[in-house]
Amino acid sequence: MELQSYIAQNGTVLEIEKGRQVFAQGELCEYVYLVKTGLLKAFYLTDDGKETIKSFIQPGSIIGSLNAAHCKVPSTFSLQALAHCKLVQIPFNELLELSKESLSISQEFINILLSLSLKKERREFELLTLSASQRFNNLCNADPDLVKKLTQNDIARYLGITPVALSRIKHQ
């Protein structure tokens, strides 16, 4: 992938310790991040402190708040390391400008955005139409290795249920 090679060669390498946030909801963040190693979670916090996990991000992924990076407004979500991570940080605008100069990078950019859009559509479908049991089974079937790395609390926050409800689902 030409885009990932460009990011790796021109970005800034960051080592993020487990539990540390890369950026927080409400902050401006003009960067996107290529995940080289580790595991992260992207999550929302309500005013009363309730956390809902929107996604888990694994090596090879590119993540950032497009809202913050492109629209220059505060990020709507936070990004936190669930394990020690090695990331490569690069300004979003630099990639956007590069995509105007290179057709192949532009096509990679489109494919990444399409992939994110499809992932978001699947996630919305699951949250709005499937039961918690079905969402849990889908997660386990789609990525059993990921499920083994997650805490029961994080799985429950991803599914939109309590850890107690998740425990009941597991015992069915």
WOMODA-V810901 format. One record per helix or strand of 3 or more residues. SS is the DSSP state (hx for helix, st for strand). FROM is the first residue (numbers start at 1). TO is the last residue. Records with the same first field share a line. If there is no record, write none. Layout:
SS=FROM-TO ; FROM-TO
This chain:
hx=2-10 ; 66-71 ; 92-101 ; 103-129 ; 132-142 ; 144-149 ; 152-159 ; 163-170
st=12-16 ; 21-23 ; 31-37 ; 39-45 ; 51-58 ; 78-81 ; 85-91
